[in-house]
């Protein structure tokens, strides 16, 4: 008998049973092929997703440092032509 179910799709339209699987597929595609033989990208993608809170914090700190760095840059004075 037919029944209803829920599925999730990655950016390429591939079907997955869970949102995590679909997101890991998208992350692996973003990383591309890593290493010789079987790609390490799916495993790295899984680690990235599992450590998302830590990564979000690191990227927020990076963005803050970039804003601070941009605010502290003095304009370069041009030298008069000789």
Phi and psi restraints in degrees (range 20) as a CNS / XPLOR table:
assign (resid 1 and name C) (resid 2 and name N)
       (resid 2 and name CA) (resid 2 and name C) 1.0 -70.3 20.0 2
assign (resid 2 and name N) (resid 2 and name CA)
       (resid 2 and name C) (resid 3 and name N) 1.0 149.9 20.0 2
assign (resid 2 and name C) (resid 3 and name N)
       (resid 3 and name CA) (resid 3 and name C) 1.0 -145.8 20.0 2
assign (resid 3 and name N) (resid 3 and name CA)
       (resid 3 and name C) (resid 4 and name N) 1.0 165.5 20.0 2
assign (resid 3 and name C) (resid 4 and name N)
       (resid 4 and name CA) (resid 4 and name C) 1.0 -93.9 20.0 2
assign (resid 4 and name N) (resid 4 and name CA)
       (resid 4 and name C) (resid 5 and name N) 1.0 146.7 20.0 2
assign (resid 4 and name C) (resid 5 and name N)
       (resid 5 and name CA) (resid 5 and name C) 1.0 -146.6 20.0 2
assign (resid 5 and name N) (resid 5 and name CA)
       (resid 5 and name C) (resid 6 and name N) 1.0 171.3 20.0 2
assign (resid 5 and name C) (resid 6 and name N)
       (resid 6 and name CA) (resid 6 and name C) 1.0 -113.9 20.0 2
assign (resid 6 and name N) (resid 6 and name CA)
       (resid 6 and name C) (resid 7 and name N) 1.0 138.0 20.0 2
assign (resid 6 and name C) (resid 7 and name N)
       (resid 7 and name CA) (resid 7 and name C) 1.0 -134.9 20.0 2
assign (resid 7 and name N) (resid 7 and name CA)
       (resid 7 and name C) (resid 8 and name N) 1.0 164.9 20.0 2
assign (resid 7 and name C) (resid 8 and name N)
       (resid 8 and name CA) (resid 8 and name C) 1.0 -132.3 20.0 2
assign (resid 8 and name N) (resid 8 and name CA)
       (resid 8 and name C) (resid 9 and name N) 1.0 146.1 20.0 2
assign (resid 8 and name C) (resid 9 and name N)
       (resid 9 and name CA) (resid 9 and name C) 1.0 -123.8 20.0 2
assign (resid 9 and name N) (resid 9 and name CA)
       (resid 9 and name C) (resid 10 and name N) 1.0 140.2 20.0 2
assign (resid 9 and name C) (resid 10 and name N)
       (resid 10 and name CA) (resid 10 and name C) 1.0 -82.6 20.0 2
assign (resid 10 and name N) (resid 10 and name CA)
       (resid 10 and name C) (resid 11 and name N) 1.0 -177.8 20.0 2
assign (resid 10 and name C) (resid 11 and name N)
       (resid 11 and name CA) (resid 11 and name C) 1.0 -63.0 20.0 2
assign (resid 11 and name N) (resid 11 and name CA)
       (resid 11 and name C) (resid 12 and name N) 1.0 -21.3 20.0 2
assign (resid 11 and name C) (resid 12 and name N)
       (resid 12 and name CA) (resid 12 and name C) 1.0 -94.1 20.0 2
assign (resid 12 and name N) (resid 12 and name CA)
       (resid 12 and name C) (resid 13 and name N) 1.0 -0.4 20.0 2
assign (resid 12 and name C) (resid 13 and name N)
       (resid 13 and name CA) (resid 13 and name C) 1.0 89.9 20.0 2
assign (resid 13 and name N) (resid 13 and name CA)
       (resid 13 and name C) (resid 14 and name N) 1.0 8.9 20.0 2
assign (resid 13 and name C) (resid 14 and name N)
       (resid 14 and name CA) (resid 14 and name C) 1.0 -77.9 20.0 2
assign (resid 14 and name N) (resid 14 and name CA)
       (resid 14 and name C) (resid 15 and name N) 1.0 140.3 20.0 2
assign (resid 14 and name C) (resid 15 and name N)
       (resid 15 and name CA) (resid 15 and name C) 1.0 -84.1 20.0 2
assign (resid 15 and name N) (resid 15 and name CA)
       (resid 15 and name C) (resid 16 and name N) 1.0 139.4 20.0 2
assign (resid 15 and name C) (resid 16 and name N)
       (resid 16 and name CA) (resid 16 and name C) 1.0 -137.8 20.0 2
assign (resid 16 and name N) (resid 16 and name CA)
       (resid 16 and name C) (resid 17 and name N) 1.0 153.9 20.0 2
assign (resid 16 and name C) (resid 17 and name N)
       (resid 17 and name CA) (resid 17 and name C) 1.0 -79.3 20.0 2
assign (resid 17 and name N) (resid 17 and name CA)
       (resid 17 and name C) (resid 18 and name N) 1.0 -26.0 20.0 2
assign (resid 17 and name C) (resid 18 and name N)
       (resid 18 and name CA) (resid 18 and name C) 1.0 -128.4 20.0 2
assign (resid 18 and name N) (resid 18 and name CA)
       (resid 18 and name C) (resid 19 and name N) 1.0 156.0 20.0 2
assign (resid 18 and name C) (resid 19 and name N)
       (resid 19 and name CA) (resid 19 and name C) 1.0 -62.6 20.0 2
assign (resid 19 and name N) (resid 19 and name CA)
       (resid 19 and name C) (resid 20 and name N) 1.0 -35.6 20.0 2
assign (resid 19 and name C) (resid 20 and name N)
       (resid 20 and name CA) (resid 20 and name C) 1.0 -60.0 20.0 2
assign (resid 20 and name N) (resid 20 and name CA)
       (resid 20 and name C) (resid 21 and name N) 1.0 -44.6 20.0 2
assign (resid 20 and name C) (resid 21 and name N)
       (resid 21 and name CA) (resid 21 and name C) 1.0 -61.3 20.0 2
assign (resid 21 and name N) (resid 21 and name CA)
       (resid 21 and name C) (resid 22 and name N) 1.0 -41.9 20.0 2
assign (resid 21 and name C) (resid 22 and name N)
       (resid 22 and name CA) (resid 22 and name C) 1.0 -66.3 20.0 2
assign (resid 22 and name N) (resid 22 and name CA)
       (resid 22 and name C) (resid 23 and name N) 1.0 -41.5 20.0 2
assign (resid 22 and name C) (resid 23 and name N)
       (resid 23 and name CA) (resid 23 and name C) 1.0 -67.9 20.0 2
assign (resid 23 and name N) (resid 23 and name CA)
       (resid 23 and name C) (resid 24 and name N) 1.0 -41.1 20.0 2
assign (resid 23 and name C) (resid 24 and name N)
       (resid 24 and name CA) (resid 24 and name C) 1.0 -61.6 20.0 2
assign (resid 24 and name N) (resid 24 and name CA)
       (resid 24 and name C) (resid 25 and name N) 1.0 -39.2 20.0 2
assign (resid 24 and name C) (resid 25 and name N)
       (resid 25 and name CA) (resid 25 and name C) 1.0 -62.0 20.0 2
assign (resid 25 and name N) (resid 25 and name CA)
       (resid 25 and name C) (resid 26 and name N) 1.0 -43.3 20.0 2
assign (resid 25 and name C) (resid 26 and name N)
       (resid 26 and name CA) (resid 26 and name C) 1.0 -65.6 20.0 2
assign (resid 26 and name N) (resid 26 and name CA)
       (resid 26 and name C) (resid 27 and name N) 1.0 -42.1 20.0 2
assign (resid 26 and name C) (resid 27 and name N)
       (resid 27 and name CA) (resid 27 and name C) 1.0 -62.8 20.0 2
assign (resid 27 and name N) (resid 27 and name CA)
       (resid 27 and name C) (resid 28 and name N) 1.0 -43.1 20.0 2
assign (resid 27 and name C) (resid 28 and name N)
       (resid 28 and name CA) (resid 28 and name C) 1.0 -62.3 20.0 2
assign (resid 28 and name N) (resid 28 and name CA)
       (resid 28 and name C) (resid 29 and name N) 1.0 -39.4 20.0 2
assign (resid 28 and name C) (resid 29 and name N)
       (resid 29 and name CA) (resid 29 and name C) 1.0 -65.2 20.0 2
assign (resid 29 and name N) (resid 29 and name CA)
       (resid 29 and name C) (resid 30 and name N) 1.0 -38.5 20.0 2
assign (resid 29 and name C) (resid 30 and name N)
       (resid 30 and name CA) (resid 30 and name C) 1.0 -65.2 20.0 2
assign (resid 30 and name N) (resid 30 and name CA)
       (resid 30 and name C) (resid 31 and name N) 1.0 -39.7 20.0 2
assign (resid 30 and name C) (resid 31 and name N)
       (resid 31 and name CA) (resid 31 and name C) 1.0 -70.7 20.0 2
assign (resid 31 and name N) (resid 31 and name CA)
       (resid 31 and name C) (resid 32 and name N) 1.0 -31.4 20.0 2
assign (resid 31 and name C) (resid 32 and name N)
       (resid 32 and name CA) (resid 32 and name C) 1.0 79.2 20.0 2
assign (resid 32 and name N) (resid 32 and name CA)
       (resid 32 and name C) (resid 33 and name N) 1.0 -169.7 20.0 2
assign (resid 32 and name C) (resid 33 and name N)
       (resid 33 and name CA) (resid 33 and name C) 1.0 -77.3 20.0 2
assign (resid 33 and name N) (resid 33 and name CA)
       (resid 33 and name C) (resid 34 and name N) 1.0 127.6 20.0 2
assign (resid 33 and name C) (resid 34 and name N)
       (resid 34 and name CA) (resid 34 and name C) 1.0 -125.4 20.0 2
assign (resid 34 and name N) (resid 34 and name CA)
       (resid 34 and name C) (resid 35 and name N) 1.0 125.0 20.0 2
assign (resid 34 and name C) (resid 35 and name N)
       (resid 35 and name CA) (resid 35 and name C) 1.0 90.4 20.0 2
assign (resid 35 and name N) (resid 35 and name CA)
       (resid 35 and name C) (resid 36 and name N) 1.0 173.9 20.0 2
assign (resid 35 and name C) (resid 36 and name N)
       (resid 36 and name CA) (resid 36 and name C) 1.0 -91.2 20.0 2
assign (resid 36 and name N) (resid 36 and name CA)
       (resid 36 and name C) (resid 37 and name N) 1.0 154.9 20.0 2
assign (resid 36 and name C) (resid 37 and name N)
       (resid 37 and name CA) (resid 37 and name C) 1.0 71.0 20.0 2
assign (resid 37 and name N) (resid 37 and name CA)
       (resid 37 and name C) (resid 38 and name N) 1.0 -138.2 20.0 2
assign (resid 37 and name C) (resid 38 and name N)
       (resid 38 and name CA) (resid 38 and name C) 1.0 -65.1 20.0 2
assign (resid 38 and name N) (resid 38 and name CA)
       (resid 38 and name C) (resid 39 and name N) 1.0 137.7 20.0 2
assign (resid 38 and name C) (resid 39 and name N)
       (resid 39 and name CA) (resid 39 and name C) 1.0 -66.6 20.0 2
assign (resid 39 and name N) (resid 39 and name CA)
       (resid 39 and name C) (resid 40 and name N) 1.0 143.5 20.0 2
assign (resid 39 and name C) (resid 40 and name N)
       (resid 40 and name CA) (resid 40 and name C) 1.0 -84.8 20.0 2
assign (resid 40 and name N) (resid 40 and name CA)
       (resid 40 and name C) (resid 41 and name N) 1.0 -7.3 20.0 2
assign (resid 40 and name C) (resid 41 and name N)
       (resid 41 and name CA) (resid 41 and name C) 1.0 -56.6 20.0 2
assign (resid 41 and name N) (resid 41 and name CA)
       (resid 41 and name C) (resid 42 and name N) 1.0 -44.5 20.0 2
assign (resid 41 and name C) (resid 42 and name N)
       (resid 42 and name CA) (resid 42 and name C) 1.0 -60.3 20.0 2
assign (resid 42 and name N) (resid 42 and name CA)
       (resid 42 and name C) (resid 43 and name N) 1.0 -39.9 20.0 2
assign (resid 42 and name C) (resid 43 and name N)
       (resid 43 and name CA) (resid 43 and name C) 1.0 -67.3 20.0 2
assign (resid 43 and name N) (resid 43 and name CA)
       (resid 43 and name C) (resid 44 and name N) 1.0 -40.6 20.0 2
assign (resid 43 and name C) (resid 44 and name N)
       (resid 44 and name CA) (resid 44 and name C) 1.0 -65.4 20.0 2
assign (resid 44 and name N) (resid 44 and name CA)
       (resid 44 and name C) (resid 45 and name N) 1.0 -40.9 20.0 2
assign (resid 44 and name C) (resid 45 and name N)
       (resid 45 and name CA) (resid 45 and name C) 1.0 -60.5 20.0 2
assign (resid 45 and name N) (resid 45 and name CA)
       (resid 45 and name C) (resid 46 and name N) 1.0 -40.4 20.0 2
assign (resid 45 and name C) (resid 46 and name N)
       (resid 46 and name CA) (resid 46 and name C) 1.0 -63.8 20.0 2
assign (resid 46 and name N) (resid 46 and name CA)
       (resid 46 and name C) (resid 47 and name N) 1.0 -41.6 20.0 2
assign (resid 46 and name C) (resid 47 and name N)
       (resid 47 and name CA) (resid 47 and name C) 1.0 -64.4 20.0 2
assign (resid 47 and name N) (resid 47 and name CA)
       (resid 47 and name C) (resid 48 and name N) 1.0 -43.4 20.0 2
assign (resid 47 and name C) (resid 48 and name N)
       (resid 48 and name CA) (resid 48 and name C) 1.0 -59.0 20.0 2
assign (resid 48 and name N) (resid 48 and name CA)
       (resid 48 and name C) (resid 49 and name N) 1.0 -44.1 20.0 2
assign (resid 48 and name C) (resid 49 and name N)
       (resid 49 and name CA) (resid 49 and name C) 1.0 -66.7 20.0 2
assign (resid 49 and name N) (resid 49 and name CA)
       (resid 49 and name C) (resid 50 and name N) 1.0 -40.6 20.0 2
assign (resid 49 and name C) (resid 50 and name N)
       (resid 50 and name CA) (resid 50 and name C) 1.0 -69.4 20.0 2
assign (resid 50 and name N) (resid 50 and name CA)
       (resid 50 and name C) (resid 51 and name N) 1.0 -22.6 20.0 2
assign (resid 50 and name C) (resid 51 and name N)
       (resid 51 and name CA) (resid 51 and name C) 1.0 -108.9 20.0 2
assign (resid 51 and name N) (resid 51 and name CA)
       (resid 51 and name C) (resid 52 and name N) 1.0 28.3 20.0 2
assign (resid 51 and name C) (resid 52 and name N)
       (resid 52 and name CA) (resid 52 and name C) 1.0 -57.0 20.0 2
assign (resid 52 and name N) (resid 52 and name CA)
       (resid 52 and name C) (resid 53 and name N) 1.0 -44.4 20.0 2
assign (resid 52 and name C) (resid 53 and name N)
       (resid 53 and name CA) (resid 53 and name C) 1.0 -59.0 20.0 2
assign (resid 53 and name N) (resid 53 and name CA)
       (resid 53 and name C) (resid 54 and name N) 1.0 -43.7 20.0 2
assign (resid 53 and name C) (resid 54 and name N)
       (resid 54 and name CA) (resid 54 and name C) 1.0 -65.7 20.0 2
assign (resid 54 and name N) (resid 54 and name CA)
       (resid 54 and name C) (resid 55 and name N) 1.0 -40.9 20.0 2
assign (resid 54 and name C) (resid 55 and name N)
       (resid 55 and name CA) (resid 55 and name C) 1.0 -66.5 20.0 2
assign (resid 55 and name N) (resid 55 and name CA)
       (resid 55 and name C) (resid 56 and name N) 1.0 -42.0 20.0 2
assign (resid 55 and name C) (resid 56 and name N)
       (resid 56 and name CA) (resid 56 and name C) 1.0 -58.7 20.0 2
assign (resid 56 and name N) (resid 56 and name CA)
       (resid 56 and name C) (resid 57 and name N) 1.0 -42.0 20.0 2
assign (resid 56 and name C) (resid 57 and name N)
       (resid 57 and name CA) (resid 57 and name C) 1.0 -63.7 20.0 2
assign (resid 57 and name N) (resid 57 and name CA)
       (resid 57 and name C) (resid 58 and name N) 1.0 -44.9 20.0 2
assign (resid 57 and name C) (resid 58 and name N)
       (resid 58 and name CA) (resid 58 and name C) 1.0 -62.3 20.0 2
assign (resid 58 and name N) (resid 58 and name CA)
       (resid 58 and name C) (resid 59 and name N) 1.0 -43.0 20.0 2
assign (resid 58 and name C) (resid 59 and name N)
       (resid 59 and name CA) (resid 59 and name C) 1.0 -68.0 20.0 2
assign (resid 59 and name N) (resid 59 and name CA)
       (resid 59 and name C) (resid 60 and name N) 1.0 -35.1 20.0 2
assign (resid 59 and name C) (resid 60 and name N)
       (resid 60 and name CA) (resid 60 and name C) 1.0 -64.4 20.0 2
assign (resid 60 and name N) (resid 60 and name CA)
       (resid 60 and name C) (resid 61 and name N) 1.0 -42.8 20.0 2
assign (resid 60 and name C) (resid 61 and name N)
       (resid 61 and name CA) (resid 61 and name C) 1.0 -63.7 20.0 2
assign (resid 61 and name N) (resid 61 and name CA)
       (resid 61 and name C) (resid 62 and name N) 1.0 -40.5 20.0 2
assign (resid 61 and name C) (resid 62 and name N)
       (resid 62 and name CA) (resid 62 and name C) 1.0 -61.7 20.0 2
assign (resid 62 and name N) (resid 62 and name CA)
       (resid 62 and name C) (resid 63 and name N) 1.0 -46.3 20.0 2
assign (resid 62 and name C) (resid 63 and name N)
       (resid 63 and name CA) (resid 63 and name C) 1.0 -59.7 20.0 2
assign (resid 63 and name N) (resid 63 and name CA)
       (resid 63 and name C) (resid 64 and name N) 1.0 -40.1 20.0 2
assign (resid 63 and name C) (resid 64 and name N)
       (resid 64 and name CA) (resid 64 and name C) 1.0 -64.8 20.0 2
assign (resid 64 and name N) (resid 64 and name CA)
       (resid 64 and name C) (resid 65 and name N) 1.0 -43.0 20.0 2
assign (resid 64 and name C) (resid 65 and name N)
       (resid 65 and name CA) (resid 65 and name C) 1.0 -63.1 20.0 2
assign (resid 65 and name N) (resid 65 and name CA)
       (resid 65 and name C) (resid 66 and name N) 1.0 -38.3 20.0 2
assign (resid 65 and name C) (resid 66 and name N)
       (resid 66 and name CA) (resid 66 and name C) 1.0 -65.8 20.0 2
assign (resid 66 and name N) (resid 66 and name CA)
       (resid 66 and name C) (resid 67 and name N) 1.0 -40.4 20.0 2
assign (resid 66 and name C) (resid 67 and name N)
       (resid 67 and name CA) (resid 67 and name C) 1.0 -63.4 20.0 2
assign (resid 67 and name N) (resid 67 and name CA)
       (resid 67 and name C) (resid 68 and name N) 1.0 -44.0 20.0 2
assign (resid 67 and name C) (resid 68 and name N)
       (resid 68 and name CA) (resid 68 and name C) 1.0 -62.7 20.0 2
assign (resid 68 and name N) (resid 68 and name CA)
       (resid 68 and name C) (resid 69 and name N) 1.0 -42.3 20.0 2
assign (resid 68 and name C) (resid 69 and name N)
       (resid 69 and name CA) (resid 69 and name C) 1.0 -63.7 20.0 2
assign (resid 69 and name N) (resid 69 and name CA)
       (resid 69 and name C) (resid 70 and name N) 1.0 -41.5 20.0 2
assign (resid 69 and name C) (resid 70 and name N)
       (resid 70 and name CA) (resid 70 and name C) 1.0 -67.0 20.0 2
assign (resid 70 and name N) (resid 70 and name CA)
       (resid 70 and name C) (resid 71 and name N) 1.0 -34.4 20.0 2
assign (resid 70 and name C) (resid 71 and name N)
       (resid 71 and name CA) (resid 71 and name C) 1.0 -73.9 20.0 2
assign (resid 71 and name N) (resid 71 and name CA)
       (resid 71 and name C) (resid 72 and name N) 1.0 -23.8 20.0 2
assign (resid 71 and name C) (resid 72 and name N)
       (resid 72 and name CA) (resid 72 and name C) 1.0 -98.4 20.0 2
assign (resid 72 and name N) (resid 72 and name CA)
       (resid 72 and name C) (resid 73 and name N) 1.0 9.5 20.0 2
assign (resid 72 and name C) (resid 73 and name N)
       (resid 73 and name CA) (resid 73 and name C) 1.0 -91.4 20.0 2
assign (resid 73 and name N) (resid 73 and name CA)
       (resid 73 and name C) (resid 74 and name N) 1.0 122.3 20.0 2
assign (resid 73 and name C) (resid 74 and name N)
       (resid 74 and name CA) (resid 74 and name C) 1.0 -85.8 20.0 2
assign (resid 74 and name N) (resid 74 and name CA)
       (resid 74 and name C) (resid 75 and name N) 1.0 143.3 20.0 2
assign (resid 74 and name C) (resid 75 and name N)
       (resid 75 and name CA) (resid 75 and name C) 1.0 -65.6 20.0 2
assign (resid 75 and name N) (resid 75 and name CA)
       (resid 75 and name C) (resid 76 and name N) 1.0 145.9 20.0 2
assign (resid 75 and name C) (resid 76 and name N)
       (resid 76 and name CA) (resid 76 and name C) 1.0 -83.3 20.0 2
assign (resid 76 and name N) (resid 76 and name CA)
       (resid 76 and name C) (resid 77 and name N) 1.0 128.2 20.0 2
assign (resid 76 and name C) (resid 77 and name N)
       (resid 77 and name CA) (resid 77 and name C) 1.0 -81.1 20.0 2
assign (resid 77 and name N) (resid 77 and name CA)
       (resid 77 and name C) (resid 78 and name N) 1.0 134.5 20.0 2
assign (resid 77 and name C) (resid 78 and name N)
       (resid 78 and name CA) (resid 78 and name C) 1.0 -79.8 20.0 2
assign (resid 78 and name N) (resid 78 and name CA)
       (resid 78 and name C) (resid 79 and name N) 1.0 146.2 20.0 2
assign (resid 78 and name C) (resid 79 and name N)
       (resid 79 and name CA) (resid 79 and name C) 1.0 -82.3 20.0 2
assign (resid 79 and name N) (resid 79 and name CA)
       (resid 79 and name C) (resid 80 and name N) 1.0 145.4 20.0 2
assign (resid 79 and name C) (resid 80 and name N)
       (resid 80 and name CA) (resid 80 and name C) 1.0 -66.9 20.0 2
assign (resid 80 and name N) (resid 80 and name CA)
       (resid 80 and name C) (resid 81 and name N) 1.0 146.3 20.0 2
assign (resid 80 and name C) (resid 81 and name N)
       (resid 81 and name CA) (resid 81 and name C) 1.0 -66.1 20.0 2
assign (resid 81 and name N) (resid 81 and name CA)
       (resid 81 and name C) (resid 82 and name N) 1.0 140.3 20.0 2
